Amino acid sequence: MTIGTIVKPNQKGQIVIPKEYRDELAIDSSMFLNLVMRGKGIYIYPIAGVVSKADSESSYLNVLKKTQGKWNENWEDIRKKRRRIELSAYE
C-alpha cells in the first residue's frame, strides 16, 4: 500500500484536500467533486459541471423542437405523395 498524504477529519467529519492536490487537479471552490465508495475506501473525482433535472429537460425539449420537422407534417399528405411517387415508378 502506498502512503500518500495523511489527513484527519474534524468533529464534523470534514477533511481538507491538500493544496498541492487541489493545484494539480485544478480544484477550486466552484468545482463539484464526485465521491465514490469502493471497498473500504473513498475515491474523489473532480467533475466539470452538473446538469440539473431542469437543464436536462430543457435540453431534451430543444432537441425535440429541432427534430420535429418531418414528425410535424400532415401524414395524409405524406402518404399521398409517396403513393404518387410509387405509381410513377411503374409508368
Rosetta silent file (secondary structure, phi, psi, omega in degrees, C-alpha in Angstrom):
SEQUENCE: MTIGTIVKPNQKGQIVIPKEYRDELAIDSSMFLNLVMRGKGIYIYPIAGVVSKADSESSYLNVLKKTQGKWNENWEDIRKKRRRIELSAYE
SCORE:     score description
SCORE:     0.000 S_00000001
   1 L     0.000  133.372  177.856    0.000    0.000    0.000 S_00000001
   2 L   -88.296  131.948  177.001    1.322    3.420   -0.928 S_00000001
   3 L   -92.864  124.984  177.315    1.099    6.062    1.760 S_00000001
   4 L   -98.995 -127.915  176.555    0.119    9.442    0.394 S_00000001
   5 L   -97.473  131.047 -179.073   -0.775   12.439    2.489 S_00000001
   6 L   -96.853  128.308  177.153   -2.438   11.672    5.792 S_00000001
   7 L  -125.413  159.078 -179.378   -5.250   13.992    6.907 S_00000001
   8 L  -121.685  129.773  178.109   -7.510   13.862    9.933 S_00000001
   9 L   -68.022  149.615  174.871  -11.249   14.659    9.832 S_00000001
  10 L   -81.799 -170.120 -176.873  -12.562   17.374   12.137 S_00000001
  11 L   -62.519  -26.931  178.647  -15.515   16.882   14.509 S_00000001
  12 L   -87.721   -0.643 -178.371  -17.980   17.179   11.593 S_00000001
  13 L    86.277    8.123 -178.764  -16.097   14.554    9.566 S_00000001
  14 L   -83.651  145.039  174.750  -14.722   17.143    7.145 S_00000001
  15 L  -124.200  161.050  176.390  -11.248   16.866    5.678 S_00000001
  16 L  -105.476  128.342  173.653   -9.075   19.342    3.820 S_00000001
  17 L   -77.966  122.922 -177.490   -7.729   18.349    0.414 S_00000001
  18 L   -55.332  145.134 -175.999   -4.066   19.414    0.495 S_00000001
  19 H   -55.816  -41.033 -178.846   -3.234   22.466   -1.621 S_00000001
  20 H   -61.681  -34.505  176.624   -0.752   20.590   -3.813 S_00000001
  21 H   -71.635  -44.004  178.922   -3.537   18.139   -4.789 S_00000001
  22 H   -60.525  -42.152  179.435   -6.035   20.945   -5.405 S_00000001
  23 H   -65.034  -44.447 -178.584   -3.493   22.735   -7.589 S_00000001
  24 H   -61.755  -38.154 -177.765   -2.606   19.567   -9.529 S_00000001
  25 H   -98.320    4.951 -179.778   -6.283   18.797  -10.254 S_00000001
  26 L    56.042   41.797  178.465   -7.348   22.454  -10.672 S_00000001
  27 L   -88.119  125.667  173.985   -9.877   22.107   -7.861 S_00000001
  28 L  -131.860 -175.283 -174.672  -11.338   25.378   -6.612 S_00000001
  29 L   -67.720  -15.184 -179.951  -14.432   26.394   -4.670 S_00000001
  30 L   -92.727   -6.938 -176.367  -16.616   26.356   -7.809 S_00000001
  31 L   -83.410  141.547  173.136  -15.727   22.754   -8.737 S_00000001
  32 E   -91.076  146.572  178.403  -18.003   19.816   -7.993 S_00000001
  33 E  -120.758  137.768  177.804  -16.472   16.627   -6.610 S_00000001
  34 E  -101.826  119.416  178.189  -17.802   13.111   -7.115 S_00000001
  35 E  -102.719  126.437 -176.989  -17.255   10.846   -4.095 S_00000001
  36 E  -126.147  128.244  175.715  -17.410    7.113   -4.783 S_00000001
  37 E   -86.836  128.150  175.993  -17.184    4.360   -2.182 S_00000001
  38 E  -135.691  116.458 -178.358  -15.140    1.361   -3.348 S_00000001
  39 L    60.725 -121.850 -179.578  -14.424   -1.407   -0.933 S_00000001
  40 L  -107.463   25.800 -178.820  -13.115    0.225    2.216 S_00000001
  41 E  -133.469  166.660  176.589  -12.070    3.468    0.527 S_00000001
  42 E  -120.141  127.523  176.298  -13.450    6.693   -0.857 S_00000001
  43 E  -105.891  136.271 -178.996  -12.374    7.972   -4.256 S_00000001
  44 E  -117.028  123.381  179.799  -12.803   11.657   -5.043 S_00000001
  45 E  -120.555  126.646  173.435  -13.067   12.774   -8.659 S_00000001
  46 E   -72.608  140.287  176.203  -13.339   16.399   -9.769 S_00000001
  47 E  -125.540  149.474 -173.862  -16.083   16.971  -12.339 S_00000001
  48 L   -70.391  -36.380 -177.942  -16.512   19.932  -14.644 S_00000001
  49 L  -171.044  167.399 -179.462  -20.207   20.539  -14.007 S_00000001
  50 L  -121.661  133.750  176.943  -23.515   19.079  -13.046 S_00000001
  51 L   -96.115  118.774 -179.630  -26.596   19.027  -15.253 S_00000001
  52 L   -77.117  166.568  179.314  -29.701   19.599  -13.182 S_00000001
  53 H   -60.299  -40.215  179.412  -33.009   17.915  -13.933 S_00000001
  54 H   -63.844  -40.420  178.746  -34.401   21.222  -15.220 S_00000001
  55 H   -64.969  -42.533 -177.896  -31.398   21.638  -17.549 S_00000001
  56 H   -67.864  -38.509  177.547  -31.712   18.108  -18.905 S_00000001
  57 H   -65.895  -40.484  179.418  -35.460   18.506  -19.518 S_00000001
  58 H   -63.914  -44.429 -179.873  -34.854   21.830  -21.231 S_00000001
  59 H   -67.240  -34.468  176.578  -32.148   20.387  -23.493 S_00000001
  60 H   -63.656  -43.351  178.257  -34.404   17.423  -24.321 S_00000001
  61 H   -63.307  -37.997  177.819  -37.182   19.819  -25.340 S_00000001
  62 H   -63.354  -40.284  177.638  -34.720   21.755  -27.505 S_00000001
  63 H   -63.687  -43.064  178.742  -33.725   18.543  -29.297 S_00000001
  64 H   -61.330  -41.748  179.431  -37.396   17.718  -29.890 S_00000001
  65 H   -63.351  -40.872 -178.483  -38.031   21.190  -31.319 S_00000001
  66 H   -69.492  -29.888 -174.998  -35.048   20.903  -33.667 S_00000001
  67 H  -102.809    6.808 -175.627  -36.041   17.455  -34.920 S_00000001
  68 L   -70.331  -26.060 -175.935  -39.797   17.905  -35.181 S_00000001
  69 H   -22.631  -78.305 -176.348  -39.703   18.802  -38.903 S_00000001
  70 H   -66.893  -29.952 -179.089  -40.803   15.560  -40.540 S_00000001
  71 H   -74.373  -18.077 -175.180  -42.739   14.447  -37.489 S_00000001
  72 H   -93.315   -3.524 -177.392  -44.823   17.594  -37.541 S_00000001
  73 L   -77.687  165.139  176.675  -46.094   17.152  -41.111 S_00000001
  74 L   -76.428  116.786 -175.201  -49.547   16.011  -42.136 S_00000001
  75 H   -66.668  -29.751  179.341  -49.278   12.221  -42.517 S_00000001
  76 H   -66.475  -42.087  176.997  -52.113   12.031  -45.016 S_00000001
  77 H   -62.660  -41.473  179.222  -50.253   14.384  -47.391 S_00000001
  78 H   -62.586  -43.305  179.431  -47.090   12.329  -46.995 S_00000001
  79 H   -60.274  -43.543 -179.725  -48.988    9.124  -47.797 S_00000001
  80 H   -64.740  -44.294  179.070  -50.454   10.692  -50.966 S_00000001
  81 H   -61.066  -44.063 -179.856  -47.037   11.995  -52.133 S_00000001
  82 H   -62.694  -41.576  179.746  -45.467    8.606  -51.518 S_00000001
  83 H   -62.017  -43.050  178.799  -48.249    6.854  -53.427 S_00000001
  84 H   -61.159  -43.233 -178.918  -47.769    9.216  -56.410 S_00000001
  85 H   -64.695  -42.097 -179.850  -44.024    8.507  -56.428 S_00000001
  86 H   -63.991  -42.093 -179.490  -44.607    4.755  -56.214 S_00000001
  87 H   -67.710  -37.760 -178.833  -47.136    4.844  -59.074 S_00000001
  88 H   -67.774  -22.124  178.224  -44.859    6.975  -61.278 S_00000001
  89 H   -69.764  -24.279 -179.138  -42.134    4.337  -60.896 S_00000001
  90 H   -88.040  -10.320 -177.446  -44.363    1.842  -62.743 S_00000001
  91 L   -81.121    0.000    0.000  -45.055    4.149  -65.704 S_00000001
